[in-house]
Amino acid sequence: MKILSYAVLAGVLLGLSGCDDAMNKPKTESRTMIIGGVPVHDRDYKMIDSSVTARDQLKQ
């Protein structure tokens, strides 16, 4: 009976520690899209600031 209680206790502790994994995942700052079957992150495509674009056009 003593061995059975230790086995149940070990099973409960392992089960509780396994549930903690989903809560500790890091949060991503970007969305993932699928373009042409390949996952692409928003941070791969940065929009250029319009003031920078206007300044570059004035220089030319």
N, C-alpha and C positions, 0 to 999 in steps of 0.2 A: 504494500500500500504506500509505503514511503517513497519507493522508486517511481510509482505512478504519479504521485503528487509532484515530484520534481520534474517529471517529463511534461506534465500538464503546465506547470509553471514556466518551464523553458519554452514550450510552444506558445503560450500567451505572450511572453516577453518578445519572442521573435516576431510574432504577428503584429504587436504594437509598434515595434521598431520599423517594420516594413511599411506601415501606413504613413510614417513620417516622411517618406521619400517624395511623395507628390506635393507636399506643402513647401519643401525646401528647394524647389527648382528655381533657377534664376529667371527673372523676368526679362524678356527681350524688349528693346526699345524700338524695334522695327517690325513691320509686317512682312510676312513671306507671301509672295505671289508666285504663281506658276505660269511661266511664259514659254510656250513651245515645249511643254513637258519637262522643263528644267526649273527647279525652285530658285527664285530670285528675291533678294532682300531689298527693301526700300533704300537702305543706306548705300547700295551699289549705284543708285542713280540720284545724284544731287542736282537740285535745280540751281542754276546760276542766278545770283542776285541781279535784279534788273538795273540797279544803279551801276554795277560793275560793267554790265553789258553796254550801257549807254556811254560810259566813259571810254571803253575800248573802241566804240564806233566813232567817237569824236576824235580820237587820236589818229585814225586812219584817214 
